[in-house]
Amino acid sequence: MKTINWLVAACLATSLPVHAQVFKPVEVKDQELAQLRGKYVMPGRIISFGIVMSSTWQNAAGDRIGATTRLQVQQNVIKPQFYVSMTGEKGTGQLPTHGNGLVEGGAGLLNATQGVTQSVRAAGDNNSAYNDVAITVREASQVGDAALPQGQPLPAGTTLSNSNAAGTLSVSNSGNGIQMAIQANDNQGQSLQRLANGGMLQATTLLGGNNAVSNLTQLNVVLRDNLPSSGALNCNLDQLKGLRVTGY
């Protein structure tokens, strides 16, 4: 009888590490985490995807210059195209005080960073600078007229520019991305907004005073508001039932 008990105990001792190994925590590698997604969208659910970028600069005299570029991709769009709308306003006509600020370094912010980079460097007084990236996801049965092309086309390899009392603005399409740059007059500073090579850059340098600068980028996604069919729901339930076999 004792021999049988010892054999049972030996078998249990041998089997415990095997079962424990199943529940042992395992560290997930960064490469695997990078491929995980919280949700998914079925093919055909996205009916519109758009990018809107805008940059503006207003000086102390109220002179304002800016531009907005849009890209809209829909089901009926054969070739996506960027469109640019320029804006400008005249202020009081008085010249702002010449900027005498000095900012050194920072070249790495423009070329040596990856992902989303936002920077504001100010060497003047009473300035305001705003950088923002927003993502909007909504449901609708159709996109509507608001998504129709607006402004002047910006094909790959072209640059559009505009200038007034506030400064000079240029919008360029290199084929790999979009860049919006403003060089303010009277040494007030400059701003740069770029969407290219899988990254976003928003940078502003202020050398004068009483300037208001804004760099905005918005990603808009419209999903078809159709509810999932009963067949799709049953498919999801069958997948959940399959997890019971593994003990979940």
For each residue, the residues with C-beta under 8 A, 3 or more apart:
1: 4 5
2: 5 6
3: 6 7
4: 1 7 8
5: 1 2 8 9
6: 2 3 9 10
7: 3 4 10 11
8: 4 5 11 12
9: 5 6 12 13
10: 6 7 13 14
11: 7 8 14 15
12: 8 9 15 16
13: 9 10 16
14: 10 11 17 18
15: 11 12 18 19
16: 12 13 19 20
17: 14 20 21
18: 14 15 21 22
19: 15 16 22 23
20: 16 17 23 24
21: 17 18 24
22: 18 19
23: 19 20
24: 20 21
25:
26:
27:
28: 32 33
29: 32 33
30: 33 34
31: 34 35
32: 28 29 35 36
33: 28 29 30 36
34: 30 31
35: 31 32
36: 32 33
37: 40
38:
39:
40: 37
41: 45 46 223
42: 45 232
43:
44: 224
45: 41 42 223 224 226
46: 41 49 221 222 223 224
47: 74 75 140 142 143 222 223 224
48: 72 73 74 143 147 220 221 222
49: 46 72 73 74 219 220 221 222
50: 70 71 72 73 147 219 220 221
51: 70 71 195 217 218 219 220
52: 68 69 70 216 217 218 220
53: 68 69 70 178 180 193 195 216 217 218
54: 66 67 68 69 214 215 216
55: 66 67 169 180 182 191 193 214 215 216
56: 64 65 66 87 212 213 214
57: 64 65 66 166 167 169 182 184 188 191 211 212 213
58: 62 63 64 89 91 166 211 212 213
59: 62 63 64 91 96 165 166 167 184 185 186 188 208 210 211
60: 96 97 208 209 210 211
61: 91 92 93 94 95 96 165
62: 58 59 89 90 91 92
63: 58 59 89 90 91 164 165 166
64: 56 57 58 59 87 88 89 91 166
65: 56 57 87 88 162 163 164 166 167 168 169 182
66: 54 55 56 57 86 87 88 169 182 214
67: 54 55 84 85 86 87 160 162 169 171 180
68: 52 53 54 84 85 87 151
69: 52 53 54 82 83 84 85 151 154 171 178 180
70: 50 51 52 53 82 83 85 149 150 151
71: 50 51 80 81 82 83 178
72: 48 49 50 77 80 147 148 149
73: 48 49 50 77 80
74: 47 48 49 77 143 147
75: 47
76:
77: 72 73 74 80
78:
79:
80: 71 72 73 77
81: 71 149 153 154 155
82: 69 70 71 153 154 155 173 178
83: 69 70 71 149 150 151 152 153 154
84: 67 68 69 151 152 153 154 160 171
85: 67 68 69 70 150 151 152
86: 66 67 151 152 160 162 169
87: 56 64 65 66 67 68
88: 64 65 66 162 164 166
89: 58 62 63 64
90: 62 63 93 164 165
91: 58 59 61 62 63 64 94 165 166
92: 61 62
93: 61 90 165
94: 61 91
95: 61 186
96: 59 60 61 186 188 208 209 210
97: 60 186 208 209
98: 186 187 208
99: 124 186 187 188 189 206 207 208 209
100: 187 207 208
101: 122 123 124 189 206 207 208
102: 123 207
103: 106 121 123 205 207
104:
105:
106: 103 109 110 119 121 205
107: 110 111 112
108: 111 112 113
109: 106 112 113 117 119 201 203
110: 106 107 192 201 203
111: 107 108
112: 107 108 109
113: 108 109 117 199 201
114: 117 198 199
115: 199 200
116: 133 199 200
117: 109 113 114 199 200 201 202 203
118: 131 133 201 202 203
119: 106 109 131 202 203 204
120: 129 131 203 204 206
121: 103 106 203 204 205 206
122: 101 127 129 205 206
123: 101 102 103 205 206 207
124: 99 101 127 188 189 206 207 208 209 210 211
125: 209 210
126: 209 210
127: 122 124 206 208 209 210 211 212 213
128: 211 212 213
129: 120 122 191 204 206 212 213 214
130: 213 214 215 216
131: 118 119 120 202 204 215 216
132: 215 216 217
133: 116 118 200 202 216 217 218 219
134: 216 217 218 219
135: 218 219 221
136: 218 219 220 221
137: 221 223
138: 220 221 222 223
139: 222 223 224 225
140: 47 143 144 222 223 224 225
141: 224 225
142: 47
143: 47 48 74 140 146 147 222
144: 140 147
145: 148
146: 143
147: 48 50 72 74 143 144 222
148: 72 145
149: 70 72 81 83 153
150: 70 83 85
151: 68 69 70 83 84 85 86
152: 83 84 85 86 160
153: 81 82 83 84 149
154: 69 81 82 83 84 158 160 171 173 178
155: 81 82 158 173
156: 173 174 175
157: 173 174 175
158: 154 155 172 173
159: 170 171 172 173
160: 67 84 86 152 154 170 171 172
161: 168 169 170 171
162: 65 67 86 88 168 169
163: 65 167 168 169
164: 63 65 88 90 167
165: 59 61 63 90 91 93 185
166: 57 58 59 63 64 65 88 91 184 185
167: 57 59 65 163 164 182 183 184 185 188
168: 65 161 162 163 182 183 185
169: 55 57 65 66 67 86 161 162 163 180 181 182 183
170: 159 160 161 179 180 181
171: 67 69 84 154 159 160 161 178 179 180
172: 158 159 160 178 179 181
173: 82 154 155 156 157 158 159 177 178
174: 156 157 177 179 196
175: 156 157
176: 196 197
177: 173 174 194 195 196 197
178: 53 69 71 82 154 171 172 173 194 195 196
179: 170 171 172 174 192 193 194 195 196
180: 53 55 67 69 169 170 171 192 193 194 215
181: 169 170 172 190 191 192 193
182: 55 57 65 66 167 168 169 190 191 192 213
183: 167 168 169 190
184: 57 59 166 167 187 188 189 190 191 208 211
185: 59 165 166 167 168 188
186: 59 95 96 97 98 99 208
187: 98 99 100 184 207 208
188: 57 59 96 99 124 167 184 185 206 207 208 211
189: 99 101 124 184 204 205 206 207 208 211 213
190: 181 182 183 184 204 205
191: 55 57 129 181 182 184 203 204 205 213 215
192: 110 179 180 181 182 201 202 203 204
193: 53 55 179 180 181 201 202 203 215 217
194: 177 178 179 180 199 200 201
195: 51 53 177 178 179 199 200 201 217
196: 174 176 177 178 179 199
197: 176 177
198: 114
199: 113 114 115 116 117 194 195 196
200: 115 116 117 133 194 195 217
201: 109 110 113 117 118 192 193 194 195
202: 117 118 119 131 133 192 193 215 217
203: 109 110 117 118 119 120 121 191 192 193
204: 119 120 121 129 131 189 190 191 192 213 215
205: 103 106 121 122 123 189 190 191
206: 99 101 120 121 122 123 124 127 129 188 189 211 213
207: 99 100 101 102 103 123 124 187 188 189
208: 59 60 96 97 98 99 100 101 124 127 184 186 187 188 189 211
209: 60 96 97 99 124 125 126 127
210: 59 60 96 124 125 126 127
211: 57 58 59 60 124 127 128 184 188 189 206 208
212: 56 57 58 127 128 129
213: 56 57 58 127 128 129 130 182 189 191 204 206
214: 54 55 56 66 129 130
215: 54 55 130 131 132 180 191 193 202 204
216: 52 53 54 55 130 131 132 133 134
217: 51 52 53 132 133 134 193 195 200 202
218: 51 52 53 133 134 135 136
219: 49 50 51 133 134 135 136
220: 48 49 50 51 52 136 138
221: 46 48 49 50 135 136 137 138
222: 46 47 48 49 138 139 140 143 147
223: 41 45 46 47 137 138 139 140
224: 44 45 46 47 139 140 141
225: 139 140 141
226: 45
227:
228: 232 233
229: 232 233
230: 233 234
231: 234 235
232: 42 228 229 235 236
233: 228 229 230 236 237
234: 230 231 237 238
235: 231 232 238 239
236: 232 233 239 240
237: 233 234 240 241
238: 234 235 241 242
239: 235 236 242 243
240: 236 237 243
241: 237 238 244
242: 238 239 245
243: 239 240 246 248
244: 241 247 248
245: 242
246: 243
247: 244
248: 243 244
